[in-house]
Amino acid sequence: MYHCPVELALDVIGGKWRAVILAHLKEGPHHYGELRRKVPGISEKMFVQRLRELQDTGLVSRTEVPPHVEYSLTEEGRSLGPALQALYDWGVRRAARTGEVIAQA
């Protein structure tokens, strides 16, 4: 049982890496290696674990397109688009206010 809708949302997408992976998949489907390169600060083990968690929650789908594996957002994952965009926009504005640097991929 959750006591607040935000608690539920953060339980599903919470943590640094899940939201980052979802934000990259919001751009469209990615092959495994391509997606992995977009998230350079995470270990291989953690990356695979987070992808599996996102699949288990029904936000990400995994499709084998020989010789590649492709990940994309499910319909449920795509429904997070506005929330992810709001976080992205807030991060851009915050970086501008504070002087934080955001590396461009």
Secondary structure, 3 states (H helix, E strand, C coil): CCCCHHHHHHHHHCCHHHHHHHHHHHCCCEEHHHHHHCCCCCCHHHHHHHHHHHHHCCCEEEEEECCEEEEEECHHHHCCHHHHHHHHHHHHHHHHHHCCCCCCC
